[in-house]
Amino acid sequence: MNIACKKIAFRLTLTTVLGFLGCSDDTKNDLGSSEETQIVSANTSETILRIQIDNYEIPVYLSIPEGCQGQVMPAVVVMHGSDGMWTNRDPNSETMSGQFKEWQNILAENCIVGAFVDSYSGRGVTTRTGKWRELPDNFKISAQFERPKDANAVLSLLQNLNYDDGSPVVTPEKIALLGFSDGGSAVAASMLDTDRVPVDFEWTQSQNGKEYTLSNGVLPPQKKPKNGFSGAVFYYGGSVGYNYFGKHPCGSNTDGNVFYPYAPMLFQIPSNDPLTENTLCFVDMLKTKGAPVESYYYEGVDHGFDFDGLPESILARKRTIEWFKELWSN
């Protein structure tokens, strides 16, 4: 299949423009978004867009279900895990890996537009391995303050996406977020209700006993979008983020943890995963705060269980789609 490629030039905020000139205010993490209508032809089913974020071009694989074009559809923005989004880790193939092709089909079967975001290749990274797991190198692809830029930019793109006859492709209020592993971490960070964070909170990250601050390259999160995601599903991601949100969720005092989602979240949690203990603590902490979160726990499966036809994978996918539909029915 020939997939059309388009480069979307976003209207940038002054802060971002100054960033190109080397004069940005490093205490901010603001990103301009597209406020102009973006056009696709009525017969478009798959296309790769390239959106500019800071000085990177981020590929987005856009999938519009065939046979559903007569209606305005909901959409899901999908964030990949540490192994990237493409088959054989090759973005030049323009072919998504099996997991994401399966999700493309699942979304299409339910008349849901899919926007699959490649946060790595445009930033010169293949997989989150080796040095890309270590601070400060990880800052370049940070799930806490870089990848949410991608999610929010694609949210804006979808909210302004029209067919060439002027009709909208997507219902702006029905756009959700879905992420796996490192993409799950990015999903959580993207959902942070920044309005609830104390103004004097210091954004830091730490690893191996060393703390990194603004002066080392840690950025504060973007402000939550004015018209944000309707909800998000988190699959087996990290819930601590190098202590980005403050106190550890498994600690004795979680009052200093500032995370709270601005919209409902569903957590899909496998039992045999080294990240699970922290995520269970994270979910419990959020429930204690009264946050709109739900979770499912899957016995006997590992990190990355969303593949290979496992019964738990099939069940979790079914629950995810049902959760989205319930979310959008209100």
N, C-alpha and C positions, 0 to 999 in steps of 0.2 A: 504494500500500500504506500502510495506517495503521500507523505504528510507535509502539508504546507507549513512553512516557518515564517513567523512574523516577529518583528522587533517592536515592542511597545515602548514609546518614549513617555515616561511619566512626567507630569508637571511637578517640579521639585520645590520644596520649601526653601526659604532663604538659608536656613541652617545647613541643609544638604548641599546647596550650591556652593556656599562658602567652604564646605568640606572639600570640594573638588579643588578649590584654590589654596588649600592648606591653611585656612584661617578659621576653622570651625571652633565652636565652643565645646571643648571636650567634656563639659559637665552635662551635655544633653545627648539624647539619642532619638532625635526626631527624624521622621522620614516623610518626604512628600509622597502623595499618592495621586493616582489618575482621577481627576475630576471631570475629564472629558469622556464622552461616549466612545467606546471601542466597538468596532463593527466586525461581524463575521457573516459570511454568506449563509443563506438558508439551508444549503446542502452540506455545510461543514459538520463532520462527525468527529474528526480528530485533527488537531493541529498543535504544533509546538510554538509557543510564544517565548520571547526572550525579554524579560523585564529588567530594567536597570535599577540596581539598588547600590547606593554609594558608587564605587567605581567597578562594580561587578555586573556581569550579565547573567541573570538567573533563568535557566530554562524551566518552562511550565508546560507540561503535557496536558492539554485541554481535551476532554472527551465529552461530546454532546450526544446523548442517546438518540439513535435513529428511531423513527416512528413516534417520537414524543415532541417533535418540533412545533406542533400545533398548540402547545400549552407552555405557560411560563413555569419553569421547573425549579425545585430546590437544588442546592449544590453542596458538595463536600470538598474541602481543601485537604489534601492528603500529604502528610509529612513522612518521609522515609527514615529508616534507621541507619545504623552505623555502616552498613554495607552499601549504602547508596541506593539509587533508584533504577539503574539500568541493567539490562542483561549483560553478563560477563563484565560488569563494572565499566561498560564502554558507552559513554554518552553519544558517541558518533554513530552508534548503531540505531539511534532513535527508536529503540525497542525497550520497553520497560521489562523488568524482571517478572518472573512468573507470578509472584505474590501480587504485584500491582496490576498486572493484566487481569488477574482473577478479580481484584477489587473493581477494576474498570468495568468488567462484565456484570458484577453484582450491582453496582450503582446504575448501570444502563438498564438492567432488567427492572429496576424500580423507578425509572425515569428521573434519575438524579444525575446532574452534571458533575463530572469529576475533574478536579484541577490538581494534578500531581506535581509537586514542587521539588526540583533538584537543588538543594542548598549547597552541594559540595562542588560539583565540577566547575561552576562559574567562579568559584573561589580558589580553584587550583588544587582541590583535594579529591582523592578517589574514594577512600574509605576512612572512617574514624578509627584508625589503628596507630600504633606506635606513638610518635610525638603528638599526634592530634588528640590523644586522650590526656595529655599532660598540659598543665598550665605553665607558661602563658600561651603556648602555641595554640591551645584549644580556643583561645579568644576569637580566632579568625572564623571559626564555625560554631561559635557558642550557641548552645541550645537556649541559653537564658537571655541573651541580649542581641544576638545576630539573626538567628533563624526566625524569631518572631517578626522581624522586618519583612521576611519573605511571605509569611502567612498573612500579615496585614495588607501588604501590597496586592496580593492575589485576591483577598477579600474585596478590596476596592475595585480591582479590575472586574470581578464578577458582578459587583453591584452596578457597574456602568457598561455592561456588555449587552449590545443590541444586535439583532439581525439587520440586514441591509434595508429592510422595509420599515425600520424604526421600532419594531416591537422588541421588548426585552427578552433575553434568553433565560434569565434567572430571577426568581423572587428575592429581592434584596434582604428581606427579613428572614429568609430561610436558607442561610448559608452556615454550615457547621464545619467543624475541624476534626480531623482524625489523624493520629500519629502512632508510630511504632518505635519502641526502644528509644534511641536518641531523638527520634521524631515525637515520641510521647513526651519526653522532657520538654521539647520545643512547644508542644501543644499546651502543656501546663503553663509555661512561662507566657505564652501568648494570651492566656485567659486571665492573667493577673489583673485584679481590680486596683489599678494604681491610685484611684481616688481614696482608697482606704489605707494607703501606706503613709505613715507619719512623715511629715515634710523634712524632718531631720534624720531620717533613716540613712545610714551609710551603706552604699552598695559595695560589697567586697566579695572575693572568693578566696578559698584556701585549699591547699593540698600539701600533703607531706610536711605539715607543720609551718608552712610559709603562707602568709596572707598577702593577697594582691588587692590593690586599691585602684581608684580612678587614675592615679599617676602611672600605674603599671599597665593600664589598658582596659580595666573593667569599666563597662558602661552601665548607667542606669537603664531600666526597661523603658520601652516606648510607652507613652500614655495610651490607655485603652482607647480604641476607636470610638468615635461618636456613635456610629452604628456598627456595633461589633458582631461577632459570631453569635449565633443563636444557642450554641452549645458545643461540646467537644467530647470526643472519646479518646481515652488514653490506654494504649496497650503496652504493658511491661516496660515502662520507661524508668529513668532515674528520678527520684523525688527530692533529692537534696540539692543538686545543682552546685556542687562545690561550696555548699553553705551560703548560697547567694541570697536566700530569703530570710536568713537569720538563724535563730536557734534550730537545732536538729529536731525533726519531728518525733524522734524516739527518745528525746531527752526528758528530764524530769520537769522542765519548765519550758513550755512551747509558746508562752505569751510573746516572746520576742521574735517569733516567726510571723512574717507579715503576709504570707500567701493567703489569698482568698479569691476565688474565681468570680468574675462578673456575670457569668451565665452557668447553667447546669453542666455538670461533667459526669461521665460514666467511666469507671476504671475497670479494665479487664486484666485480672491478676492471676498468673500461674503460680502454683505452689513451689515448684523446683527452680527457683530463680534467686540468685544472690541479691537482687534488687527488691525482692518482695517484702522483706521485713520492713524496710524503710517506707515502702509504698503503703503497707497496711497501717503503719503509724501515721503517715501523711493523711490517709483517708479518715482515720479515727480523729485526728486533730481537726480536720475540716468539718466533720460531723459535729464535733464538740462546739465549734464556732457557729454552727447553724448554717453552714454552706450547703447549696443545692447539689449534693454529690450522691451517687449510687455506685455500687461495685458488685462484681461477680468474681468468685474465687474458683479456680479450676485445679482440682487435685491431680497430681501425677504428671503434669506437663511442665516443660521447661521454658526458659526465656526463648522468644521467637516461635512460640507454638502456632502462630497464625500462618500455617502453611502445611503442605504435605497431606491434606485431607484428613487430619486428625478429627475424631468426633468432637473434641473440645473446640477445635478451630471452627468447625461447621456451626456448632451451637453459639459460639461467641459472635460469629458473623451475623447469624440470624438475630441474636439479641441486639447487636449494634444497629442493624437496619430498623428493627422494631422501635428501638429507642429514638432514632432520628425521626421516624414517622410520628411517634407520640409527641416528641418535642415540637414538631411543625404543625401538629393538629390543634394546638392552642391558639 
